[in-house]
Amino acid sequence: LEKKNKSLEQFAAVVSHDLKAPLRHISVFADMIVEETANGNLADVALYAQQVRSSAQRMDRVIRRLLEYSQIAYRIAAFSRVNLADIAIQAIQNLESQIEEARAELLLSKLPTIEGDPDLLRHLLQNLIANAVKYRRKGTVPRIRMYATDKGSMVNLIVEDNGIGIDPKYADRIFTAFLRLHADDKVYEGFGVGLALCKQIVESHRGIIELDTNYRGGARFVVRLPQNLNR
């Protein structure tokens, strides 16, 4: 409970910042529009109005991603026997346009059947694959490999890529909701929700997700999931 409360505090602080920033911009440029209009200076009003609209659109995107996060991350899981290979194929099909646009190559090895929530596990794999496609190296064909190894009662599900990689010092921070490592979202668009969702989904399955800090040449995520859940 203490861990959950701390996580919720971090989440609230980051979300508050992401919502306050565009709200401040809206307030500032709205005041400028009022002032310029009152003085009869209309030359820059259209530019200020565009800034207001841009900030409002960003705020809308943040809210929609926040709703998506809350709907998925805190959903009550409905467990059944799940073939991870089928789930992976569904996730790839859902990302077909992004994969084709990036001309990404995916290597899918044999995956086991475990106990889990098929919808949540699909979101998990979809987010990991989407991240691998997004954070690709310029001028390099993205190659994404997904495979699994058995570790007794646990399964290690591994997703690795040849992208830009992640500095090991951020290994824990990357799973915090709405916390971005790349400040310029014109280069890598997003709100820092994908990996936070992955962590919530994995923990709802009594598992662990980690960045392999020893992996070089891209990023490798290791998801440790129990093969069977004692309900």
C-alpha positions, 0 to 999 in steps of 0.5 A: 500500500505504501508503494502504491501511495508513493507511485500515486503521488509521483503520478499526480505530481507529473500529471499536474505539471503536464496539465499546468504547462499548457494551461499557463500558456493559454492564460498568458496568450489569452491575456495578450489577446485581450490587451492587444485587442483593447489597444487596437493592435490586431497584427499579432492577435492571430498568432496569439490565438494559434498559440492558445489553440495549440496549447488547448490541443496539447492539453486535450491529448494529455487528458485523453492519454490520462484517461487511457492510462487510468482505464487500462492500468487499474482495470481488474484483470480477467485471467484465462489461459493465454497463448502469447504467440497469438497475443503478439500477432494481434499486437503486431496487426494493431500496429501494422501502419506504424510498422510498415511506415518504419519498414520495421522487421519483426522476429517472433520466436515460439512463445508459451501459453500462460495464465493472464488477461488477454486484453491487458497482455496485448496492450503490454506487447503493443506498447513494447513493440510501438516503443521499439518502432518509435525510438529507432535509429535514423537511417537504420532498419528497425529490427525487433525480436521477441522471444521467451525463456522458461525460468522454473515457474516463471516465463521471461518474455523478452523484447529487444531492438536495435534502436537508440537505446536507453541510458542505464541511469534511467532504468527505473525512471522510464516506468514513471507515468508522464515522465519523458526522457526526450523533451522535444516531442516533435522528434519523439512524440508521446507523453511517457505513458507506454512503459508506465502502462506496461509496468502496471499491467505486469504488476497486475499479473504478479510479474516484473518488467525491467530494462536490461542495462547490460544490453548494447545496440538498442533496448531490451526489456525483460518481462518476468511473468508467472506461468500460473496464477494462484487465485 
